[in-house]
Amino acid sequence: MAATLARKAVDQLRSKEFRDYLTRIKAALVHHFWGPVANWGLPIAAINDMKKSPEIISGRMTFALTCYSLLFMRFAYKVQPRNWLLFACHLTNETAQLIQGSRLIKYNGFSTVSFKVSSTVSSTNASSTDTLAVPSTASTTVFTTVSFSELATCSGS
């Protein structure tokens, strides 16, 4: 009786139906588990790069990874069954890439307000608390500190 039971178990394991079942489970594990687990390398690398100097950040790559993660977050939410592991991975990567992008913008100086000011600015009522950086002439990139009260009395456009 034990030999018959063992023979049925072995036959079941060798059957086509069981192999098809394992293939479906394997595909589900690859797509819904191991794929997102391997994908965690992107946000881990971005988080690790936050400790480094912002001069190594590539603006194009940061933009591409931001778009990529945004699209795949939508995919992970829309696919049935919802792939929450992939969604969390891309949400983390999206956040890390946005932080990296803001670090790049601050490093390159795009976060200051700049506009053209006439080179003849009077220095009346100059206060050190209400200043901002503006270019001194249109042809150079040298910045001059000008107070808001000086901008109001400025004779240029």
Phi, psi and chi 1 to 4 in degrees:
 res  aa     phi    psi   chi1   chi2   chi3   chi4
   1 MET       -  -41.6  179.1  148.7  137.8      -
   2 ALA   -66.4  -36.1      -      -      -      -
   3 ALA   -66.4  -38.0      -      -      -      -
   4 THR   -66.0  -41.8  -52.4      -      -      -
   5 LEU   -66.0  -40.5 -172.0   59.9      -      -
   6 ALA   -66.0  -39.0      -      -      -      -
   7 ARG   -64.0  -41.9  174.6   61.3  122.5 -166.8
   8 LYS   -64.5  -38.6  -75.4 -174.7  177.8 -177.6
   9 ALA   -65.7  -42.7      -      -      -      -
  10 VAL   -65.8  -42.1  168.9      -      -      -
  11 ASP   -62.0  -39.2  -70.9  -18.0      -      -
  12 GLN   -63.4  -42.4  177.1   64.4   27.0      -
  13 LEU   -66.2  -29.2  -68.3  174.5      -      -
  14 ARG   -89.5   -6.1  -69.5 -176.9  179.8  173.1
  15 SER   -70.6  155.6   70.4      -      -      -
  16 LYS   -64.6  -38.1 -178.0  175.3  176.9    5.8
  17 GLU   -60.7  -41.9  -67.5   83.9   16.2      -
  18 PHE   -67.8  -40.0 -172.9   72.4      -      -
  19 ARG   -63.2  -40.5  -78.1 -178.9  -69.0  171.8
  20 ASP   -63.6  -39.0  -69.6  -17.0      -      -
  21 TYR   -62.1  -45.6  172.7   73.8      -      -
  22 LEU   -64.2  -36.7  -72.5  178.7      -      -
  23 THR   -63.4  -41.6  -55.7      -      -      -
  24 ARG   -65.1  -41.7  -76.8 -166.5  -53.5  -93.7
  25 ILE   -66.2  -42.1  -71.6  176.9      -      -
  26 LYS   -62.3  -44.1  179.9 -179.3  169.6 -173.2
  27 ALA   -63.3  -40.7      -      -      -      -
  28 ALA   -65.3  -40.0      -      -      -      -
  29 LEU   -66.2  -39.0  -81.4  176.2      -      -
  30 VAL   -66.6  -47.4  168.4      -      -      -
  31 HIS   -78.2  -36.4  -63.7  -39.2      -      -
  32 HIS  -104.7   -5.4  -68.0  -77.1      -      -
  33 PHE  -129.9  -62.9 -178.8   73.2      -      -
  34 TRP   -69.2  -32.2  -70.8  114.2      -      -
  35 GLY   -60.4  -54.3      -      -      -      -
  36 PRO   -63.4  -34.9  -24.5   32.8      -      -
  37 VAL   -63.0  -43.9  166.0      -      -      -
  38 ALA   -67.7  -30.4      -      -      -      -
  39 ASN   -71.0  -15.6 -151.8   19.9      -      -
  40 TRP   -66.1  -11.1  -86.3   98.2      -      -
  41 GLY   -61.4  -34.0      -      -      -      -
  42 LEU   -65.0  -54.4  -67.6  171.4      -      -
  43 PRO   -68.3  -30.3   17.2  -25.8      -      -
  44 ILE   -64.6  -41.5  -71.0  170.5      -      -
  45 ALA   -65.9  -40.5      -      -      -      -
  46 ALA   -65.6  -41.3      -      -      -      -
  47 ILE   -66.4  -39.2  -69.3  167.4      -      -
  48 ASN   -64.8  -35.6 -169.2   30.2      -      -
  49 ASP   -71.9  -13.3  -75.2  -13.1      -      -
  50 MET   -67.3  -19.1  -74.6 -176.7 -158.3      -
  51 LYS   -83.4  -13.9  -60.4  172.5 -171.6  168.1
  52 LYS   -92.3  170.8  -61.9  177.9 -177.9  173.2
  53 SER   -64.5  142.6  173.0      -      -      -
  54 PRO   -70.5   -9.2    9.4  -12.6      -      -
  55 GLU   -70.1  -15.7   65.1 -173.1   21.9      -
  56 ILE   -89.9   -4.1   65.2  166.8      -      -
  57 ILE   -75.0  130.3  -60.4  171.7      -      -
  58 SER   -94.4  119.7  168.0      -      -      -
  59 GLY   -63.7  -41.4      -      -      -      -
  60 ARG   -65.7  -42.6  -70.6 -178.9  178.5  174.8
  61 MET   -69.0  -38.9 -169.5   60.4  159.2      -
  62 THR   -62.4  -43.1  -59.2      -      -      -
  63 PHE   -63.6  -43.2  178.4   72.8      -      -
  64 ALA   -63.5  -43.3      -      -      -      -
  65 LEU   -69.9  -30.9  -74.5  171.5      -      -
  66 THR   -65.0  -47.0  -58.8      -      -      -
  67 CYS   -64.4  -42.9  -66.4      -      -      -
  68 TYR   -58.2  -48.9  161.1   77.2      -      -
  69 SER   -68.0  -34.8  -74.1      -      -      -
  70 LEU   -64.3  -43.6 -167.0   62.2      -      -
  71 LEU   -65.9  -42.8  -70.4  171.8      -      -
  72 PHE   -76.9  -21.1  -86.5   90.1      -      -
  73 MET   -64.0  -42.8  -87.7 -174.2   -5.1      -
  74 ARG   -63.6  -43.1 -178.2 -175.8 -177.4  -79.2
  75 PHE   -60.4  -46.6  167.4   77.9      -      -
  76 ALA   -63.2  -28.4      -      -      -      -
  77 TYR   -81.2  -36.4 -176.9   76.9      -      -
  78 LYS   -80.5  -27.9  -69.6  -71.8 -173.8  178.0
  79 VAL   -67.3  146.1   70.5      -      -      -
  80 GLN  -112.8  126.9  -68.4  -62.3  -34.0      -
  81 PRO   -71.3  153.4   27.7  -32.9      -      -
  82 ARG   -61.9  135.3  -70.2 -162.3  170.3  113.1
  83 ASN   -99.1   88.4 -166.9  -20.2      -      -
  84 TRP   -71.1  -29.2  -67.7  110.7      -      -
  85 LEU   -66.5  -43.4 -175.9   59.0      -      -
  86 LEU   -66.9  -39.5 -175.6   63.8      -      -
  87 PHE   -61.0  -46.1 -176.0   85.0      -      -
  88 ALA   -64.1  -38.3      -      -      -      -
  89 CYS   -61.4  -48.3  173.6      -      -      -
  90 HIS   -73.6  -28.8  -75.1  -67.4      -      -
  91 LEU   -65.7  -42.3  179.5   65.6      -      -
  92 THR   -64.5  -43.0  -55.0      -      -      -
  93 ASN   -66.3  -40.2 -168.8   37.5      -      -
  94 GLU   -59.7  -45.9 -178.0   74.8   18.7      -
  95 THR   -62.6  -46.0  -55.3      -      -      -
  96 ALA   -63.8  -40.7      -      -      -      -
  97 GLN   -68.9  -36.5  -65.4  -57.0  -32.3      -
  98 LEU   -65.6  -38.4  -71.8  173.6      -      -
  99 ILE   -65.5  -43.1  -69.1  170.1      -      -
 100 GLN   -61.8  -40.6  -70.3  -71.5   71.2      -
 101 GLY   -63.1  -40.8      -      -      -      -
 102 SER   -67.9  -35.5   68.5      -      -      -
 103 ARG   -63.8  -39.7  -72.2 -179.5   64.5 -141.0
 104 LEU   -65.4  -42.7  178.6   66.2      -      -
 105 ILE   -63.4  -44.0  -71.3  169.9      -      -
 106 LYS   -64.7  -39.4  -73.3  177.9 -174.5  174.6
 107 TYR   -65.7  -40.6  175.8   75.7      -      -
 108 ASN   -80.8   -4.9  -73.2  -29.9      -      -
 109 GLY    82.8   19.4      -      -      -      -
 110 PHE   -80.7   -4.6  -65.2  124.2      -      -
 111 SER   -88.3   -7.0   62.2      -      -      -
 112 THR   -89.2  150.1   60.5      -      -      -
 113 VAL   -82.5  127.7  177.2      -      -      -
 114 SER  -137.5  142.2   62.3      -      -      -
 115 PHE  -157.9  167.1   48.1   87.7      -      -
 116 LYS   -77.0  132.4 -177.8 -180.0  172.4 -174.1
 117 VAL  -128.8  143.2  176.6      -      -      -
 118 SER   -60.4  146.5  174.6      -      -      -
 119 SER   -73.1  -13.0   60.3      -      -      -
 120 THR  -103.2   94.7   57.1      -      -      -
 121 VAL  -114.9  129.4  176.6      -      -      -
 122 SER   -74.5  152.5   65.3      -      -      -
 123 SER  -108.3   37.8   61.4      -      -      -
 124 THR   -85.5  141.1   59.0      -      -      -
 125 ASN    56.5   41.0  -61.9  -27.8      -      -
 126 ALA   -74.6  123.9      -      -      -      -
 127 SER  -116.4  140.0  170.9      -      -      -
 128 SER   -80.5   -9.3   61.9      -      -      -
 129 THR   -91.0  -21.5   58.8      -      -      -
 130 ASP  -117.7   60.2   56.0   -9.7      -      -
 131 THR  -116.5  157.2   60.6      -      -      -
 132 LEU  -146.8  163.2   64.1  107.5      -      -
 133 ALA   -90.8  128.9      -      -      -      -
 134 VAL  -133.7  150.6  -66.7      -      -      -
 135 PRO   -68.6  140.9   15.6  -22.1      -      -
 136 SER   -74.3  -35.9   59.8      -      -      -
 137 THR  -139.3  166.0   64.4      -      -      -
 138 ALA   -74.0  -22.7      -      -      -      -
 139 SER   -91.1  -11.8   61.9      -      -      -
 140 THR  -118.5  166.8   63.4      -      -      -
 141 THR  -107.9   15.4   57.6      -      -      -
 142 VAL   -75.5  134.2  176.9      -      -      -
 143 PHE  -102.4  141.2  -75.1   87.5      -      -
 144 THR  -118.0  141.2  -56.5      -      -      -
 145 THR   -85.7  123.9  -57.9      -      -      -
 146 VAL  -129.7  136.3  179.3      -      -      -
 147 SER   -81.2  160.3   70.9      -      -      -
 148 PHE   -64.5  -33.1  -71.3  112.1      -      -
 149 SER   -68.6  -33.1   58.9      -      -      -
 150 GLU   -69.3  -34.3  -71.0  174.5  -35.4      -
 151 LEU   -65.4  -33.8  -70.5  175.5      -      -
 152 ALA   -68.9  -31.8      -      -      -      -
 153 THR   -96.0    7.7   61.5      -      -      -
 154 CYS   -66.2  139.1 -172.5      -      -      -
 155 SER   -94.8    6.3   62.4      -      -      -
 156 GLY  -112.5 -176.6      -      -      -      -
 157 SER   -95.6      -   58.6      -      -      -
